[in-house]
């Protein structure tokens, strides 16, 4: 099984910096409250001096969404949506300890962090332009067909595991109570993306090792080395 971005994505977004890791042995019985509070404090301090839309990480994703023909205030990257909700409500819903942790890290770094249940993926995941025959399943169980040209996370069975790149993940491969193995993907486009993705993935891997005794090894991908095998 592997993960990669297509050559077209690297061509059109050469500033892209993805960090990926796989984690095995995930369970739902760990407590992450202290870690969520830590990352929440970081996010709150950033939001005290600037709105989420003013952060360089979010501004870069807004430019990318505009380049994809999307209105960036209508379709937002996942980290912007999380920051908006956090700013308005002061907290995020609790879903699963791993998802809660990844969402908190996403808040602190203002970078989208996607988590996929590996058992729901067919052979690979590639971030690419949709052909128009992919199937996307919403969290409520409805089926959608992303139009040709939309950036999706697609597998060998033409399942779209995310729509509009970092806008919305699919309910098909969402982490659930029975999930044990996951793929985690963090992507950034801003000026200090490489240093920030290195810090984010290293820190997240450390948290996962401590909480689940797993041994994830994060990898940064490039246009010349675009594939992560797991």
C-alpha positions as CSV (number, residue, x, y, z in Angstrom):
1,X,0.0,0.0,0.0
2,X,1.2,3.5,-0.7
3,X,0.4,7.2,-0.7
4,X,1.5,9.9,-3.2
5,X,0.6,13.1,-5.0
6,X,0.2,12.9,-8.8
7,X,2.8,14.6,-11.0
8,X,0.1,17.1,-12.0
9,X,-0.4,18.2,-8.4
10,X,3.4,18.7,-8.0
11,X,3.5,20.6,-11.2
12,X,0.7,23.0,-10.3
13,X,1.6,23.4,-6.6
14,X,5.4,23.2,-6.5
15,X,5.4,24.8,-3.0
16,X,3.6,21.8,-1.5
17,X,5.2,20.1,1.5
18,X,3.5,16.9,2.6
19,X,4.4,15.0,5.8
20,X,3.0,11.4,6.2
21,X,3.1,8.5,8.6
22,X,1.3,5.3,9.3
23,X,0.3,4.1,12.7
24,X,-0.7,0.6,13.8
25,X,-2.3,-0.5,17.0
26,X,-4.6,2.5,17.6
27,X,-7.2,2.0,20.3
28,X,-9.9,4.3,21.7
29,X,-9.1,3.8,25.4
30,X,-6.4,6.5,25.9
31,X,-6.8,9.9,27.5
32,X,-5.6,12.9,25.6
33,X,-7.1,15.8,27.6
34,X,-3.7,17.3,28.7
35,X,-2.4,17.2,25.2
36,X,-5.5,18.8,23.7
37,X,-5.3,21.6,26.3
38,X,-1.6,22.2,25.4
39,X,-2.2,22.6,21.7
40,X,-5.4,24.5,22.3
41,X,-3.4,27.1,24.2
42,X,-1.0,27.5,21.3
43,X,-3.9,28.1,18.9
44,X,-5.6,30.5,21.3
45,X,-2.5,32.6,21.5
46,X,-2.2,32.8,17.7
47,X,-5.9,33.7,17.4
48,X,-5.5,36.4,20.0
49,X,-3.4,38.5,17.6
50,X,-4.8,37.5,14.2
51,X,-7.9,35.9,12.7
52,X,-7.5,32.5,11.2
53,X,-7.8,34.0,7.7
54,X,-4.7,36.2,8.4
55,X,-2.4,33.3,9.3
56,X,0.2,32.6,6.6
57,X,-0.7,28.9,6.6
58,X,-4.4,29.6,5.9
59,X,-3.6,32.4,3.4
60,X,-1.6,29.9,1.3
61,X,-4.4,27.4,1.2
62,X,-6.9,30.1,0.2
63,X,-4.6,31.0,-2.7
64,X,-4.6,27.3,-3.7
65,X,-8.3,27.0,-3.5
66,X,-8.7,30.1,-5.7
67,X,-6.3,28.5,-8.1
68,X,-8.5,25.4,-8.2
69,X,-11.5,27.7,-9.1
70,X,-13.0,27.5,-5.6
71,X,-14.3,30.5,-3.6
72,X,-12.0,30.3,-0.5
73,X,-14.6,31.7,1.8
74,X,-17.1,29.1,0.7
75,X,-14.8,26.1,0.7
76,X,-12.2,26.2,3.4
77,X,-9.3,23.9,4.1
78,X,-9.8,21.7,7.2
79,X,-7.5,23.6,9.5
80,X,-9.3,26.9,8.8
81,X,-12.6,25.3,9.5
82,X,-11.3,23.9,12.8
83,X,-9.8,27.3,13.8
84,X,-13.1,29.1,13.0
85,X,-15.0,26.7,15.2
86,X,-12.4,26.9,18.0
87,X,-12.4,30.7,17.9
88,X,-16.2,30.8,18.2
89,X,-16.8,28.0,20.6
90,X,-13.5,27.7,22.5
91,X,-13.3,24.0,22.0
92,X,-13.8,21.2,19.4
93,X,-16.2,18.2,19.6
94,X,-14.6,15.0,21.0
95,X,-14.7,12.2,18.4
96,X,-11.9,9.7,19.0
97,X,-8.6,10.2,20.9
98,X,-6.5,10.0,17.8
99,X,-8.8,12.3,15.8
100,X,-9.0,14.7,18.8
101,X,-5.2,14.8,19.0
102,X,-4.7,15.4,15.3
103,X,-7.3,18.1,15.3
104,X,-5.6,19.8,18.2
105,X,-2.2,19.6,16.4
106,X,-3.9,21.0,13.3
107,X,-5.2,23.9,15.3
108,X,-1.8,24.7,16.8
109,X,0.0,24.6,13.4
110,X,-2.9,25.9,11.3
111,X,-2.2,23.0,8.9
112,X,-4.7,20.4,7.6
113,X,-4.1,17.0,9.1
114,X,-6.0,14.1,7.5
115,X,-6.4,10.6,9.1
116,X,-7.7,7.6,7.2
117,X,-8.6,4.1,8.3
118,X,-6.3,1.9,6.3
119,X,-8.7,-1.0,6.3
120,X,-11.1,1.1,4.1
121,X,-8.5,2.0,1.5
122,X,-8.0,-0.1,-1.7
123,X,-4.3,-0.5,-2.5
124,X,-3.2,3.1,-2.4
125,X,-4.2,6.7,-2.0
126,X,-3.2,9.3,-4.6
127,X,-4.0,13.1,-4.4
128,X,-4.9,13.8,-8.0
129,X,-7.4,15.6,-10.3
130,X,-10.6,13.6,-10.4
131,X,-11.5,11.7,-13.6
132,X,-15.2,12.2,-12.8
133,X,-16.0,8.5,-12.1
134,X,-15.0,8.6,-8.4
135,X,-17.4,7.9,-5.5
136,X,-17.4,10.0,-2.4
137,X,-19.4,9.0,0.7
138,X,-20.5,11.7,3.1
139,X,-20.5,11.2,6.9
140,X,-24.3,10.9,6.7
141,X,-23.9,8.0,4.2
142,X,-24.9,9.9,1.0
143,X,-23.0,9.3,-2.2
144,X,-21.5,12.1,-4.3
145,X,-19.6,12.2,-7.6
146,X,-16.8,14.8,-7.6
147,X,-16.6,16.5,-11.0
148,X,-13.7,15.9,-13.3
149,X,-10.8,18.2,-12.4
150,X,-11.5,18.5,-8.7
151,X,-8.6,17.5,-6.4
152,X,-9.4,14.3,-4.5
153,X,-7.7,11.6,-2.5
154,X,-8.5,8.6,-4.6
155,X,-7.7,4.9,-4.2
156,X,-7.6,1.9,-6.6
157,X,-11.3,1.4,-6.4
158,X,-12.0,5.0,-7.4
159,X,-13.2,5.9,-3.9
160,X,-12.7,9.5,-3.1
161,X,-11.5,9.7,0.5
162,X,-11.5,13.5,0.5
163,X,-13.0,16.2,-1.7
164,X,-11.6,19.6,-2.8
165,X,-8.2,18.5,-1.6
166,X,-8.1,19.5,2.1
167,X,-11.7,20.7,2.3
168,X,-13.7,17.6,3.4
169,X,-12.8,14.0,4.2
170,X,-15.1,11.1,3.5
171,X,-17.1,9.1,6.0
172,X,-16.0,5.9,4.2
173,X,-12.5,5.9,5.6
174,X,-13.2,7.9,8.8
175,X,-11.6,6.7,12.0
176,X,-14.1,4.8,14.2
177,X,-14.1,2.8,17.4
178,X,-12.9,-0.4,15.6
179,X,-10.1,1.4,13.7
180,X,-6.6,0.0,14.4
181,X,-4.3,1.1,11.5
182,X,-4.3,4.6,10.1
183,X,-2.6,6.8,7.5
184,X,-1.9,10.4,8.7
185,X,-1.2,13.2,6.1
186,X,-0.3,16.8,6.9
187,X,0.1,19.2,4.0
188,X,1.2,22.8,3.8
189,X,2.0,25.4,1.1
190,X,3.2,28.5,3.0
191,X,6.7,29.9,3.1
192,X,8.0,28.0,6.1
193,X,6.1,24.9,5.3
194,X,9.1,22.5,5.4
195,X,10.2,23.5,8.8
196,X,6.7,23.5,10.1
197,X,5.7,20.2,8.7
198,X,8.9,18.6,10.1
199,X,8.0,20.0,13.5
200,X,4.4,19.0,13.2
201,X,5.0,15.4,12.1
202,X,7.9,14.8,14.6
203,X,5.8,16.2,17.5
204,X,2.7,14.2,16.5
205,X,4.8,11.0,16.1
206,X,6.1,11.5,19.6
207,X,2.6,11.9,21.0
208,X,1.5,8.8,19.2
209,X,4.5,6.8,20.5
210,X,3.8,7.9,24.1
211,X,0.0,7.3,24.0
212,X,-0.3,4.1,21.9
213,X,3.3,2.6,22.1
214,X,3.3,2.6,18.3
215,X,6.4,3.4,16.3
216,X,5.4,5.8,13.5
217,X,8.3,7.2,11.4
218,X,7.2,10.4,9.7
219,X,8.4,11.1,6.2
220,X,8.4,14.3,4.2
221,X,7.6,13.8,0.5
222,X,9.0,15.8,-2.5
223,X,8.4,15.9,-6.2
224,X,11.5,13.8,-6.7
225,X,10.5,11.4,-4.0
226,X,6.7,11.5,-3.9
227,X,5.7,8.0,-2.7
228,X,5.3,6.7,0.9
229,X,5.0,3.0,1.2
230,X,3.4,1.5,4.3
